[in-house]
Amino acid sequence: MTTTMSRRHRVVVIGSGFGGLFAAKRLRRANVDVTLISRTTHHLFQPLLYQVATGILSEGEIAPSTREILKRQENVQTLLGDVSAIDVNARTVTSEAGGVRTVTAYDSLIVAAGATTSYFGNDDFATYAPGLKSIDDALELRGRILSAFEFAELEQDERIRDEWQTFVVVGAGATGVEMAGQISELSHRTLRNDFRAIDPRRSRIVLVDALDDVLGSFGSKLSNSAAHQLEKLGVDVWLSEKVVEVDERGITVEDKSGLRTRIQSRTVVWAAGVKGSDLANSLAAQTGAELDRGNRIKVQGDCTLPGHPEVYVIGDMMSLKGYPGVAQVAMQQGKYAADQIKRHIGGKARAEDFHYFDKGSMATISRFKAVASIGDRLRFGGVIAWFLWLVIHVLYLVGFKNRVTTVLHWAVSFLGRGRSQRTTTNQQLVGRNAVRAAQLPDNADPALAERDERTERDQAADRPQPAAKG
Ligand SMILES: Cc1cc2nc3c(=O)[nH]c(=O)nc-3n(C[C@H](O)[C@H](O)[C@H](O)COP(=O)(O)OP(=O)(O)OC[C@H]3O[C@@H](n4cnc5c(N)ncnc54)[C@H](O)[C@@H]3O)c2cc1C
């Protein structure tokens, strides 16, 4: 496919996340043609992914169609495509979807391709410990978590039943804390009367981090408060423990003295790290911009790349003045980049460098429990922080319908004990690893082969042995 040539200034936006969507929307009245290219057809509200993973919300509520959001904005064309190449000299973006290769020319480019899960060089951990970055991840985790209770109910061997009823969350940042809190609520409230052979309230939830604090970025007062609230929920918090092994039946952690401890668990959630999109590598190689340790590209003060004032890189895949990887930075940079483009086509001088306005940060721990940090001084936890969190998240959800159904589902889960989204499918459970194996040459995935072999061995060992004839 070739795109039609336009006489207007052509802006290409890569990504339909917070940065890309806010940039495209800001260009609504500008005299430009915008092409928004993304590998997903939705705009994903990542802060609520953990609620999809734990059956509170449906995926549609947090991932509205980008095409629908932008349907009234006539200067935008939305294209599905995985961007495989950006040529900053030819000023083209190459993307692929459904076997169709599309080359789109630009005059200005906004790259907002976000970040992916980082296993800190241990990519084999991914087989057994999914991250939480996409709808696929959330649905797989929902399948794994809810199935763990089902498998525990079936299991006769107490040792294996305990493994099914042990949940490990790696990473004590906001996502890890939210996941651990919600798995605890599932066990203690939602599922407590649903099983006959097992008692879901006996489940063990372990939150592990290599660092010394829970929610370290919130400061020591809120960090201690969060750790205390988690303990009250029955979550085991293991700090200063680095994960050194992950396999199908658990993880091994190592403390600072080198002492290793094994935690047997069939469900491990990886919420420990992110790294900038691979597109950062190609842009760095072409422009001489540096990459930081998190594979984020170092941008100039105006979010552009050296020697390329027409290329903006924003959001989670860029590094600037230590700004955090949060939605507000991406949204503010999206608007900033769009405004700079408008100034450029209007013949005005560039505005001053980008400055992030920090509106504060929040994390929920469970029902009625949250922490909030606003400005340098205002830090508080508990019910007020939790209500504030609810209001702000509803306001930022895109789409009126989504807001209404989200509030209804929250009422079901937080006022009652139910979860409206407990459906899981086998495809969600096996899909990611099946796709991964299919993409490898001759389907050889050593981790999967090893897992299959080990499962067979375990099953043979677990099978009752025939009684000796006497
Ligand atoms: C579980 C979780 C919880 C979070 N909670 C919070 C929170 O409570 N508060 C907060 O402020 N922030 C939170 N964040 C961080 C926040 O979501 C990110 O900072 C924000 O999404 C970054 O926006 P972005 O536009 O840079 O990237 P993203 O929103 O990740 O968007 C990236 C876009 O690029 C597309 N894309 C990627 N690669 C390609 C490619 N090669 N070709 C085409 N398209 C591509 C993706 O499909 C996506 O549309 C959370 C993140 C996660 C994962």
The ligand as a Gaussian input file, in Angstrom:
#p B3LYP/6-31G(d) Opt

LIG

0 1
 C        0.286000      -1.854000      34.749000
 C        0.622000      -0.393000      34.626000
 C        0.113000       0.523000      35.536000
 C        0.399000       1.869000      35.423000
 N       -0.129000       2.736000      36.336000
 C        0.076000       4.053000      36.189000
 C       -0.544000       4.988000      37.069000
 O       -1.261000       4.603000      37.994000
 N       -0.326000       6.317000      36.845000
 C        0.455000       6.757000      35.820000
 O        0.600000       7.961000      35.632000
 N        1.073000       5.906000      34.989000
 C        0.895000       4.577000      35.134000
 N        1.497000       3.690000      34.287000
 C        2.419000       4.213000      33.264000
 C        1.667000       4.803000      32.084000
 O        0.673000       3.917000      31.638000
 C        2.687000       5.119000      31.002000
 O        3.589000       6.046000      31.513000
 C        2.030000       5.678000      29.742000
 O        1.160000       4.727000      29.184000
 C        3.094000       6.072000      28.727000
 O        2.475000       6.545000      27.575000
 P        3.186000       6.337000      26.169000
 O        2.305000       7.004000      25.168000
 O        4.600000       6.720000      26.239000
 O        3.181000       4.763000      25.941000
 P        1.971000       3.751000      25.903000
 O        0.780000       4.302000      26.562000
 O        2.529000       2.473000      26.372000
 O        1.632000       3.641000      24.350000
 C        2.516000       3.073000      23.431000
 C        1.766000       2.870000      22.126000
 O        2.668000       2.539000      21.104000
 C        2.207000       1.407000      20.387000
 N        3.398000       0.750000      19.861000
 C        4.445000       0.248000      20.531000
 N        5.388000      -0.216000      19.689000
 C        4.914000      -0.011000      18.437000
 C        5.422000      -0.292000      17.135000
 N        6.608000      -0.858000      16.929000
 N        4.638000       0.031000      16.090000
 C        3.427000       0.612000      16.260000
 N        2.915000       0.911000      17.470000
 C        3.654000       0.608000      18.543000
 C        1.436000       0.612000      21.426000
 O        0.527000      -0.267000      20.811000
 C        0.748000       1.738000      22.178000
 O       -0.416000       2.140000      21.506000
 C        1.232000       2.330000      34.374000
 C        1.749000       1.418000      33.458000
 C        1.445000       0.069000      33.578000
 C        2.002000      -0.910000      32.585000

